[in-house]
């Protein structure tokens, strides 16, 4: 089984809770779809943990750390958070340790392709069309041209994050939120079915559920399970409120998962 996580956003309490949950299921393969940093109060600690994961992709917030002009499409809160995060990553530790943090983020790949039991798997942060930029939202099932182009770029299952909204998108323009699945939150794929799976967010869920979210993929790549993990949301909120450089709203939104 593989655990697929995304959008940690410097939320150490959430990441630690998710890693503990993954380890309790005896899963030793973890893949992160990016955005290790941004928004949250503990970027150094999250980068350190991410470096121990099996594989991590680049997210748009990760990219913005070493390309300042990439914040042009960010809102003011996000841009301020990136500036603060960049400064924090430059603090504590030797020059070599600081360099290693930035080298880790700079060296993250944008896409990853694998195959399990002849099932092609594509991993990106945003979408196959624009891996670092494009969002896939639930409303996009109404956008036939966009979804047609996206599905033309995948051969099997495609795992994404970026929107922080977990769910399954299929070629027949259907979107399924985990709440629509049965109690165990399992989604079974048909043979040779194409699907886009948004794994949700570890550090900043936005589907009105404050619990951290991630998915596990079966060894046969024939089903995914959506996992929700409780963590100390108030701890992260208080840290954000106590941090000059991070907007208080970034902590308040965590309470409601929005």
Beta strands, then each sheet from edge to edge (+ up, - down):
strand 1: 2-5
strand 2: 29-32
strand 3: 55-56
strand 4: 111-116
strand 5: 119-124
strand 6: 157-160
strand 7: 167-170
strand 8: 174-176
strand 9: 186-188
strand 10: 195-198
strand 11: 212-217
strand 12: 223-229
sheet 1: 3+ 2+ 1+ 11- 12+ 9-
sheet 2: 4+ 5- 6- 10- 7+ 8-
end
